[in-house]
Amino acid sequence: MLENVGNILKDYHTEHGLDMSKDGGPPVRTSLLHPYIEARGVVDKITIFEADIKTTHIVAQVQKFQGQTTPYSGTLDLARIYYAKNHNYCWRRFGVCKEMYHCMIDRTMADRVATLSSLTALLELLAADTTALTGNFAPLNREQEAELLALETLFPVEFRLDYLENPAPENVILELSERFRIPLIYARLACRPTYNQAVIGLRGRLEDLN
């Protein structure tokens, strides 16, 4: 799936650029990503809404359904992503990006959390960080894949080449978290040499975004 990230970033770069100097914002804006996900996924149209609710753990959630966008559009596969406004900007945009990738990688009902019992099981596994259980519970597999794809989209490995052999110090990680507008916990993960080496191996080769 990581080859899709490379292609999405190339298309995004062609149209919007990945210039860190522009108005101090992050190089990839979540609000501009959905056309690239729609072009590669199983959902024809993604819309994003702010939910006036307070949540502790769930930052964003996607709802999929079939419907029409115009009187003549025909029946389309649609998705609505809701994010909880009580989370900070970094968590909201990471959560929305992750849910966009669920629109691309969740292809069957078995991949999705569709019942209260499966939601409970997913939360228990994520809280325990039981990555060794991957393969036994499809929603956990898809959740971990969506997290990986979101991280590699918002903080591409091309910006982390200094940390292939040695991890970044904590003050640098904090700076990168703020610079790329991603949650600190994911910035720490992204600056680990073992993680970066694995990502490059999965991507096959680094894509030259310049």
LINQUI-V194486 format. One record per residue. RES is the residue in one letter. NEAR is the number of other ideal C-beta (glycine too) atoms within 12 Angstrom. D_FIRST is the distance of its C-alpha to the first C-alpha in whole Angstrom. Layout:
BEGIN
RES:NEAR:D_FIRST  RES:NEAR:D_FIRST
END
This chain:
BEGIN
M:29:0  L:29:4  E:18:5  N:30:6  V:41:7  G:30:9  N:24:10  I:39:11  L:36:13  K:24:15  D:26:16  Y:34:17  H:24:19  T:14:21  E:16:22  H:23:22  G:21:22  L:31:21  D:17:25  M:20:26  S:10:29  K:13:29  D:10:31  G:12:30  G:23:27  P:33:23  P:30:21  V:40:19  R:27:20  T:37:19  S:24:21  L:29:20  L:39:16  H:33:17  P:20:17  Y:33:14  I:40:12  E:25:15  A:21:15  R:26:11  G:32:11  V:26:14  V:34:16  D:26:19  K:30:20  I:39:20  T:27:23  I:30:23  F:21:26  E:20:28  A:24:29  D:11:33  I:17:32  K:12:32  T:20:30  T:12:29  H:19:26  I:26:24  V:34:23  A:38:21  Q:29:21  V:42:20  Q:26:22  K:31:21  F:18:24  Q:17:25  G:20:28  Q:15:29  T:20:29  T:10:32  P:7:35  Y:8:33  S:14:30  G:14:30  T:14:27  L:21:24  D:26:21  L:26:22  A:36:20  R:26:22  I:37:21  Y:26:24  Y:35:24  A:25:27  K:20:29  N:20:31  H:25:28  N:19:28  Y:25:26  C:31:23  W:31:23  R:32:23  R:36:20  F:42:18  G:40:18  V:44:18  C:49:15  K:41:13  E:45:15  M:45:14  Y:46:10  H:38:12  C:43:13  M:37:10  I:34:8  D:33:12  R:19:13  T:14:16  M:14:19  A:16:18  D:27:15  R:30:17  V:32:20  A:18:23  T:13:26  L:10:28  S:13:28  S:22:24  L:21:24  T:16:27  A:23:25  L:31:21  L:22:24  E:18:25  L:26:22  L:26:21  A:13:24  A:14:25  D:16:22  T:20:21  T:19:18  A:12:20  L:20:20  T:20:16  G:14:16  N:13:19  F:29:19  A:26:16  P:33:16  L:32:16  N:29:13  R:34:11  E:38:13  Q:30:12  E:30:8  A:40:10  E:35:12  L:34:10  L:41:8  A:44:11  L:40:13  E:43:11  T:49:12  L:47:15  F:45:16  P:38:14  V:37:15  E:32:17  F:31:20  R:36:20  L:21:21  D:19:24  Y:29:23  L:23:21  E:14:25  N:16:26  P:23:25  A:29:26  P:14:29  E:14:30  N:13:31  V:21:29  I:28:26  L:20:28  E:16:28  L:35:25  S:31:24  E:21:27  R:26:26  F:39:22  R:30:23  I:42:21  P:32:22  L:26:24  I:19:22  Y:32:19  A:33:21  R:24:22  L:34:19  A:42:17  C:37:21  R:24:21  P:21:21  T:17:19  Y:26:16  N:31:16  Q:20:16  A:18:13  V:37:11  I:24:13  G:15:12  L:22:9  R:25:9  G:13:11  R:14:14  L:26:15  E:26:15  D:13:18  L:26:18  N:14:22
END
